[in-house]
């Protein structure tokens, strides 16, 4: 079973295959560490984590590189506002990002390069571009990439030449002494408002542009051509378009074989923004009484190619869903001592199949709960042998690992006598084929926080 995934460049669903026949090498644009990452950022990182888990679960080793952007306008301004050295400021927010990642059960990347630590590689790449006629030095000491020198420019975002523009920034106009408005900065010459945040280069003191950072780090740790590049959909243009141009112009090789982009997150149907007060972080979610595993469930509950509408009702639904899985795990004997393998997926194989079909997480979750409902009924009716229960225990554990879901403590509360009385009354109504009464009693039980699981001549109760 192999993952097939939509490729932004070709607009087709293609198999994800390591080009070297061994290890899938992929790069994810990481955080800019000037503040806490918000839940929109984490939607992208959770989906990327799910992608990696599927690839590894189905038998392909990975080399996962995710960068840290620790020098750009935002990090410099943030450090200056707090009167801190840039390194101290970005280290604090990098540590916070790592803590949030751990709570959301994200697998750590195999390499996490920082932009500041790779400035020599960025300078070397710029020198190659100048030498090949793809970049030029402006009169103030900045270096720009010449978009006109790279005819394929715009293929990823499907932009025509007349559509290619760059936003005018508020810094000195000398910085933008470019041959064309479409050209972008590879090296920014030193300015007074950069403070002490500058580095030497063959063109004078300054700092790298944002786009060159990712190309240099990706090629350093994955090679000049690698298997897959990922990020939020907002990075397609200009960031990823510019990465392709500068990388392929320098090497003459295809930069990434597959482009994987994740759509935006909305909050209650609107775009996140500070002005609307809906720019939530993981800490904000926890302060409202929710858990990180519930947020992870919500962030993977919709297809990655469509915007996800985050609501607090969806967190409540996630809590109930995870409780149902915890109840099943408890009835199967809890977590096994060791992690099961793909071959032990058993009846949960349809969940894996859905994930391999363009990472269809909502379909996968839907299939998981159909299986959960069936197994609960089989266990309640006594139709599961001890051997089958052990097999299902390991299959469930395998799927939970694949999804990266940590379950809450298994529910141990015993239903009170009045709940059992309602359930017994419902069982009697079923025997009498009084389906209207049975349905009404099921609804009453559900509203009271209990799920009734029917057997042929019995029932069991699970807390919702």
N, C-alpha and C positions, 0 to 999 in steps of 0.2 A: 504494500500500500504506500503510495507516494503522494505528497502534497502537490496540488496544482493551484496556481495563484495568479491573480490578475497582474499584468505588467503594464505600468503606466505608459511606457514608451511605445510599445506595439499595440496597446489597447486590446490585448488578447489574454486569455487565461492559458498559462504555460506551465509545464512541469518545472518544479524547483529541483535542479540537479547540480551537484558540485562539478565544476569544469575539470577538476583534476581527478575525478572519479573516486574521491575519498572524502574530503572534508569540505563542507559548505562554508565559504568565507563571506561574511556579510558585515556591513557597516550601518550603524544607526546614528543619526544626528542627535547628540545628547543635549543636556540642559545648558542654558546660559545662566551662570550662577551669580545672580545679582539679587536674589530673593527666593522665597519658597516656590517650588513648582506647584501649579494649580491642577485641579482635577482634569482639565482639558489636556494639559501636558501628559498627565498620567494615563489618559485613555490611549495615547500613542504608545507609551512605554509598556502598558499592560498587553496590548495587542501584539507588540513586537516580542514580548516574553512568551505569549501563547504560540506565536509563529515558531520561535526557537524550540519550544517544548514539543511541538508536533513533529518538526524535522528530526529531533533527537529521538523521540519516542518511536518513530517509524524506522529507525536504524541508521541515520546519517549523522556522523559527528559534525560539530560546528566549530567555527572560530568567529566569535562575536566581538566586534569592536564598537564601542560607544564612546564618543569624545566628550570632553568638558570644555565649553567655551568660557575661558577665564580672562579674556581680554577683548573688549569691544567698547562701544560708547557707554552702554548701560553699566557694565562692571566698573569702568573708570569713574563715571559720575557717582555711582553708589559708594565707592571707596572714598572719594573726595568729600562726599556729603557727611560721612562718618569720621573723616580725618584719620583714615586707616591706610596702611600700605595695601596695594592691590592684592597681594598674596594672602594677607590675613583676612581681608574681606571675602575673597572668593573661597578660601578654605572653609570658612564658617558655613557658607551656603552649600558648598559641596558636601560637607558632612551632614547637613540637614537633608539634602537630597538622598544620600545613601541611607539614612535612617528611614525615610519614607519608603524607599524602594524595598527595604527589608520587611517593613510592616505589610506591604502589598505583595510580599512573597515573589519578588522579581529575582530571577537568576542573575547573579553578577556577571557582567561581561568578562570575557577572557582578557581583554585589554581595555583600559580606559585612559587614553592619552589626553593630555591637556594642551591647549593651543600655545600657552607660554613656553612649555617644555619642548615645543617643536618649531620654534622660530628659525633655527638653522635650516631645517628641511623646507620651510616655506620660502626662505631666501633663495635656496638652491633651485627650487621649482620656478620661481620668478626669473632667475637668471636663464634657465632653459627657454622660457617663453620669450624673453628679450632676444636671445640668440637666434631663435627661429622666426623672428619677425612678427610674433603674435602679441607683443606688449611693447610699450614705449614709455619713456620718461617725460613727465611734464616739467615745466619750467620751475616749479616749486619743489621738485624732488620726489613727488609722488609717482607711482608707476601704475599704468592702466592696461587692461586687456583690451585689445582691438577686436570687437565683435565682428567687424567686417572681414577680418582675416580668417574667420572660421565659418564657412558657408552652411554647415548643418545646424547652426545656432537656431533654437526655437523648436526643435523636433519634439522634445519632451512635453513642452507646454502647448505645442501647436500654435505658436505665435507667428504671425507674419511680420516682416520687417517694419511695416508702418505701425505695428502695435507695440514694438519693443521700446520701452521707455524706462527711465529710472527716476525714482522720486527725488526731488530737489531737497537737499538737507540744509540745515540752518548754519553750518559751519562756513568758514571763509570760502568765498567764491574761487580763490586761487586753487583750492584743492580740487576743483572741478574744471580745470583747464584741460578739457578732453577733446579729442578729435571728433567724437560723436557722443550724443546724449546717452546712447546705449552702452558705451564702454563703462567698465566697472573697475574700481580700485583694487589692485593687488597689494600695494604698499602705500600707506598714508604717511606723508611727511610730518615731522614733529610740529605740534602746535602748542602755544602756551597753555591752553586749557587741558592738555593731556597731563600736565604736571610732570611727575617723575616717571611716567609710564611710556618709555620709549626705549628702542634698542638700536644698536649700530647696524648699518647695512652698506652695500656698495654705493647706494644712492643717497646716503646721509641718514641721520637719526630719524626714527619713526616707528611705526607699528604696522602689523599686517592687516589687510582687509579680511572681513569675515569669511568670504568664499574660499580664499586660498588656504585657510586653516584646515578645512575638512579634506580638501584634496590631498594636501601634504600628509596629514595624519592617516588617512585611509590607505594611501599608497605605501607609506612607511610600514604599516602593520599587516597589510593584506596583499601587497603587490600592486603593480601598475594596472592590472586588470583583475577583477574579482567577481564574485557570483551575484551579489544582491546588495542594493542600497535602499535604505528605508528612512521615512520621516513623516511628519504631518503633511497633509495636503497643501497647507499654506507654504511649504518649502519648495514646491515644484518650480515656481517662478518667484524671484529670480535665482534663489540659492542653488537648487539642484541643476537648473539650466546652466548656470555659470560654472558649477563644478565640472559638468560634462565638457564644456568648452575649453576650460583651461587645462584640464587633465588630458583630454584626447589631443589637443593641440600640442602639448608637450611631449607625449609619448607615441602618438600615432596608433594607439591601441584603444579598443573599446574599454571604457572606464568601468562600467558595471553591467553585468549580463541581464539583470532583472531590477525593475524599479517598483517598490512596494510602498504605497502611500495610504495613510489612515485619515479618514474624514474628521471634521470638527465635532466638538461637543457643544450642545446648547444646554441652557439651564431654564427649565420651565418654558421652553419654546423660544427663548431669546438668546442672543449672543452674550457671552460672558463679558463683563466689563467692571472696572472698579466703580465707575459712576453709578451703576445700577446696584452695586452691593452684592453681586452674585458671582464674584471671582473667588470660588471656594478652594481652600487647600485641604489636604488630608487632616490637618489639625482642626480646621473648622468643622469637618464632618464628624470627627471624634468628639468634639465639644458638644455636639448635638445628640450624643448618645449612641452613635453608630460605630461599627467596627471596620477595620481596614479590609477584612475579608468580604464584608458586605459591599463595600465600594468596588473592590476588584470584580465581584460578580456582576454588578451593574455595568461596569466599564467594558465587559466582554459580552454583554447580553444582546447587542445589536450588531448587524453586519458592519464590518470595518469600512466598507465603501460608501456607507450612508451616514449622515450626521446622527449622533446619539442624543436624544433629548433626556437629559438628567433631571429627575424629580426626586423629592424626598419620599414620595409614595413608592418609587422604584427601589429605594433602600429598604423600605418596610417589606416589600415583596421579596427582596433578596434574603432578608432575615428569615422569612417563612420557608423559602426554598432551601436554604442551608440547614434549617432545622429538620426538614423532611429527610435530607440526605444523612444528617447525623443520626436520626432515628433508624434509618435503614442500616447504617453502619453498626449501630448498637445491636440491632437484631441479628446481624451477621457475625457478631462476636468481636466487634471493635476493629481497630487497625491491626493488620498483620505485622509481625516483627520485622520483616524485611520488605523492601520495595519490590512489588511485582514487575515483571517484564511485559513487553508488548504481547508476547505469545499467551499471556494469562488474562488477556482482556475479556475473553469469554463472551457472555451475552451482551456486553457493552460495546462490542465491535462497531455497531452502527453509529455510535457517538464519534469514534475515530474516523469513520468514513465521511461523516458530515464535515469534520474539521479539515480533512484532506481535500474536500471540494471547495476550494477558494476560501478556506478558513471560515466556514459557515457556522459561527458560534451560536447564533440563536437556534438554528436547526439542531445542532449538537445538544444544546441544553434541553430542547423540547424532547428529543429522543431519550435523553437521560431520565427525564421524569416519567416518560411512558414506561420505561424499564423499571424504574423505582416503584411505580404503582403496581405493576404486574408482580414484582418480587414480593412486595408486602402482602399481596393477596395470597400468593403461593405459600409463603411462610406461615401466614395466619391459618391457612387451611390444612397445614401439615403435609403439603405436597412436595416439600423440599427435603431431600435426604441430607444427612450430616455432610456427606462428601460434596453435594451441590452447594450447600451453604458455604463451605470453605472456599469453593471455587468462586462463588459470587463475591465473597469477602475480598479476595485478591483482585478480582476484576474491578470492583468499585474503587479499591485503593489505587489501582493503576490509572483509572479515569480521573480521580481526584488529583493525582500528581500531574497528569497531562494538562488539566485545567488550571493547576496551581492554586487549588482551593483548599484552605484550611477550614475544617468544620468546627462549629462551636461545641462545647461539652455536650455529650449525648444527653437527651432529655430523660430524666429518671423519675419524674413526678408520676405518681399513680393517680388515675382518674378518680375523682370523688364518687361517693355512692350514688348521688343524684344523676351524675353523668352516666354511670353504668345502668341506672334505671331507665334513662331515656334510650340508651343503646339497646337494652333488652326489649323495651317496648317496640322499637323499630324492627328488631329481629322478628318479633311476633307478627308485626304488620306485614313483613315480607313473606312470612309463612302463609299468611292469610291472603296474599297477593293484593294487599291494599297499598298499591304503589304510591298513591297520593299522600297517604299518612307517612309512609316510609320516607318519601322525599322531604316532607315537611320536617320530620324529626332529624334527618341528616342535616338540613339547613340549620336547625336549632342547635345541633351539636357543633357545627362549624362556627356559628356565631359565638358560641361559648368557648371557642378555642381548641376544639377537639376534632380530629379526623377519624372517621370510622372506616375500618377496612373489613370488608365482608369475606367470610368463608362460606362454604355450602350450608353449614348448620351452626355457624358461630360468628363472632366478630372480635376485632381487637381495636383498641383506641390509641391514637397517637396525638401528642400535643402539637398544635400548629405554631 
